[in-house]
């Protein structure tokens, strides 16, 4: 069985399940999972916290979740995973073409743009450049109610397959369709991480073995000695000490991850593997910055 959070786009999550050929059965491997029907409906598992707890407690239930990017994880997801049951782990990722369109009545002029949480997450930058005024509604709000909220002059941003009769795409909708794909992952409950003999993207969280200035350096040295080049490193305050650290990196094969974790154990460094994602094709990559350094 497959589910999603109540605040996620059902259309995008279902498309991710189809593209990834995810069945939700723990222990799946690439090519072994039957394709899902086009009309697949994912279970609404409630809030993100409820979703994680439910996946951890029900056998053969998995969830489709928004990742951010395999190389640059969404902050809230990292934190939720580390605060959740230790059996939770992401085991697959897929890039999903965005399905958002901007629609309204043919004679719509101005007015608020009614949009839900995942729509605002994915389209915020484009809407800002177009100078529109988003009006946020809960993801569960029916389309008919959104139309009523928008009124005769307003408009909606919705998934293409949910456009109600009588509404048409408005000028500027093409900019939403041109957005980069959105990455989704498969969240499962497992006793250990998947085995892999080709590169995989790994999310690893850890806490330094001691709490003092410079205590991070020995852990980074262990990671460097394993031949791993971090692509993502972020700290966050912890109830058990000043900080925990979140990382993401490409790992060539599972033996490298096994050896790294064994060395962390030997040094008394707390850790947890949050994701092992097959990394044969992580295109497009994270949104790049154009830095302007001091003195440049």
C-alpha positions in Angstrom: 0.0 0.0 0.0 1.1 3.5 -0.7 0.1 6.8 1.0 1.0 10.5 1.2 0.5 13.3 3.6 -2.7 15.3 3.7 -0.7 18.4 2.6 0.9 16.9 -0.5 -0.4 17.1 -4.1 -2.3 13.9 -4.8 -1.7 14.2 -8.5 2.1 14.7 -8.2 2.5 12.0 -5.6 0.5 9.5 -7.7 2.6 10.4 -10.8 5.7 9.8 -8.7 4.5 6.4 -7.8 3.8 5.5 -11.4 7.1 6.8 -12.7 9.0 5.1 -9.9 7.0 1.9 -10.2 6.5 1.9 -6.4 4.2 -0.7 -4.9 4.9 0.3 -1.2 6.1 -3.2 -0.4 9.2 -3.1 1.9 12.2 -4.7 0.3 11.3 -3.9 -3.3 14.1 -3.7 -5.9 14.3 -1.9 -9.2 12.5 -3.8 -12.0 10.7 -6.1 -9.6 7.7 -3.9 -8.7 4.7 -4.1 -11.0 3.6 -0.8 -12.7 0.7 0.9 -10.9 -2.5 1.7 -12.7 -3.0 5.2 -14.1 -5.9 5.7 -11.7 -3.9 4.8 -8.6 -5.2 6.6 -5.5 -2.7 7.1 -2.6 -4.0 6.9 1.0 -4.3 10.2 2.8 -2.2 9.5 6.0 -2.8 12.8 7.7 -0.2 15.3 8.8 3.5 14.7 8.1 4.1 13.5 11.7 1.1 11.2 11.5 2.4 9.8 8.2 5.8 8.9 9.5 4.3 7.2 12.6 1.8 5.3 10.5 4.4 4.0 8.0 6.6 2.9 11.0 3.7 1.0 12.6 2.0 -0.7 9.6 3.7 -3.5 7.7 3.9 -3.1 3.9 2.8 0.5 4.0 5.0 3.1 2.4 4.6 6.8 1.7 5.4 9.1 -1.2 7.0 12.3 0.1 8.5 15.5 -1.3 12.3 15.4 -1.1 13.6 18.8 -2.0 16.4 17.2 -3.9 18.4 14.0 -3.3 21.6 16.0 -3.1 20.0 18.9 -1.1 17.3 17.5 1.2 14.3 19.5 2.3 15.1 20.8 5.8 11.7 19.8 7.4 11.9 16.3 6.0 15.4 15.7 7.4 14.4 16.9 10.8 11.1 14.9 10.8 13.0 11.7 9.8 15.6 12.1 12.5 12.8 12.8 15.1 10.8 9.8 13.8 11.0 6.0 14.3 14.6 4.7 13.7 13.2 2.2 11.2 12.2 4.9 8.7 14.3 5.4 5.6 13.9 6.7 2.1 14.8 4.1 -0.5 14.0 5.6 -3.9 13.7 8.9 -5.7 12.1 10.1 -8.9 11.8 13.5 -10.7 8.2 14.4 -11.5 7.3 16.9 -14.3 5.3 19.7 -12.7 1.5 19.5 -13.5 0.6 23.0 -12.2 -1.5 25.3 -14.4 -2.9 28.8 -13.9 -6.6 28.9 -14.8 -9.6 31.2 -14.6 -12.7 32.3 -16.4 -12.0 33.6 -19.9 -12.9 37.1 -18.8 -11.0 37.0 -15.5 -9.1 40.2 -14.7 -7.0 40.5 -11.6 -8.2 39.2 -8.3 -6.6 36.7 -5.9 -4.9 33.5 -7.1 -6.2 30.6 -5.0 -3.5 28.0 -4.4 -2.7 25.3 -1.9 0.4 24.5 0.1 2.3 22.3 -2.5 1.3 24.6 -5.3 2.8 27.6 -3.4 5.9 25.6 -2.5 6.5 24.7 -6.2 5.3 27.9 -7.9 6.1 30.7 -5.4 9.0 32.2 -7.4 7.2 32.3 -10.7 4.0 33.8 -9.2 6.1 36.5 -7.5 7.7 37.5 -10.8 4.2 37.7 -12.4 3.1 40.0 -9.7 0.0 38.0 -8.6 -1.5 37.8 -5.1 -1.7 34.2 -3.9 -4.5 33.2 -1.5 -3.5 30.1 0.4 -6.1 27.4 1.1 -5.7 23.9 2.7 -4.7 21.2 0.3 -7.9 19.3 1.1 -10.1 22.2 -0.1 -12.3 20.9 -2.9 -11.9 22.5 -6.3 -15.5 23.7 -6.3 -14.8 25.6 -3.1 -11.7 27.1 -4.5 -13.6 28.4 -7.5 -16.1 30.0 -5.1 -13.3 31.6 -3.1 -11.7 33.0 -6.3 -14.9 34.6 -7.4 -15.6 35.8 -11.0 -12.4 37.9 -11.2 -10.0 35.5 -9.4 -8.1 32.4 -10.7 -6.6 29.1 -9.5 -3.3 27.3 -9.6 -4.2 23.6 -9.7 -2.9 20.3 -11.2 -3.8 20.0 -14.9 -6.1 17.0 -14.3 -8.2 18.9 -11.7 -9.1 21.9 -13.9 -12.9 22.4 -13.5 -15.2 22.8 -16.5 -15.5 26.4 -17.7 -12.0 27.5 -16.7 -9.2 28.0 -19.2 -5.4 28.5 -18.9 -4.5 32.1 -18.5 -1.6 33.9 -20.2 1.5 33.2 -18.0 0.5 29.6 -17.2 3.2 28.4 -19.6 5.8 29.7 -17.1 4.5 27.2 -14.5 4.7 24.4 -17.0 8.4 25.3 -17.7 9.4 24.9 -14.0 12.0 22.3 -13.1 10.7 18.8 -12.1 9.9 18.1 -8.5 11.7 15.3 -6.6 9.7 12.7 -4.6 10.9 9.8 -2.6 9.6 6.5 -1.3 9.5 6.3 2.5 9.6 2.8 4.1 10.1 1.1 7.4 13.0 -1.3 7.3 15.4 -3.1 9.6 18.4 -2.0 7.6 19.3 0.0 4.5 19.1 -1.4 1.0 22.2 -3.1 -0.4 23.6 -1.4 -3.5 26.6 -2.1 -5.8 26.3 1.1 -7.9 26.4 4.7 -6.7 23.6 5.8 -4.3 22.8 9.1 -2.7 23.0 8.7 1.1 21.6 11.0 3.8 23.4 10.5 7.0 22.8 12.4 10.3 25.2 12.3 13.2 26.1 13.9 16.5 29.8 14.6 17.5 31.2 12.2 20.1 31.8 15.1 22.5 30.6 18.6 23.0 33.3 21.2 22.7 34.8 23.5 20.2 36.3 21.5 17.3 34.4 18.3 18.1 33.0 18.3 14.6 36.4 18.0 13.0 37.2 14.4 13.9 33.9 13.2 12.5 34.5 15.1 9.2 37.9 13.4 9.1 36.3 10.0 9.4 34.0 10.8 6.5 36.9 12.2 4.4 39.0 9.1 5.2 36.2 6.9 3.7 36.7 8.8 0.4 33.4 10.6 0.7 32.9 14.2 -0.6 30.0 15.8 1.2 27.5 17.6 -1.1 25.4 18.8 1.8 26.2 19.6 5.4 23.8 21.4 7.8 23.6 21.7 11.6 20.6 22.0 13.9 20.2 22.4 17.6 19.5 19.2 19.6 17.8 18.4 22.9 20.6 15.9 23.6 23.4 18.4 22.9 24.1 21.6 21.1 23.9 20.3 17.6 23.2 17.4 15.2 24.5 17.4 11.7 22.7 16.4 8.4 24.7 15.3 5.4 24.1 14.1 1.9 26.7 12.5 -0.3 27.2 10.1 -3.2 28.4 6.6 -2.1 29.9 4.2 -4.7 28.8 0.9 -3.1 27.3 -0.3 0.1 30.6 -1.6 1.5 31.8 2.0 1.8 28.7 2.9 3.8 29.1 -0.2 6.0 32.7 0.7 6.7 31.9 4.3 7.5 29.1 3.4 9.9 31.3 0.8 11.6 34.0 3.5 12.1 31.4 5.9 13.6 30.3 3.2 15.9 33.9 2.4 17.0 34.4 6.1 17.9 31.1 6.4 19.8 29.6 8.9 17.3 25.8 8.7 17.2 24.4 8.4 13.7 21.5 7.4 11.6 21.1 6.7 7.9 18.0 8.5 6.7 18.1 7.7 3.0 19.8 5.4 0.4 18.6 6.5 -3.0 19.8 4.9 -6.3 21.8 7.7 -8.0 22.1 6.6 -11.6 20.5 9.8 -12.8 19.9 12.8 -10.4 19.1 15.3 -13.2 18.1 18.0 -12.8 20.5 18.9 -9.9 19.7 21.3 -7.1 19.0 24.9 -8.0 22.5 26.6 -8.3 23.5 29.9 -6.8 25.6 32.6 -8.4 27.7 33.8 -5.5 29.3 37.2 -5.2 32.3 36.8 -2.9 33.9 39.6 -0.9 36.5 41.4 -2.9 35.2 40.0 -6.2 
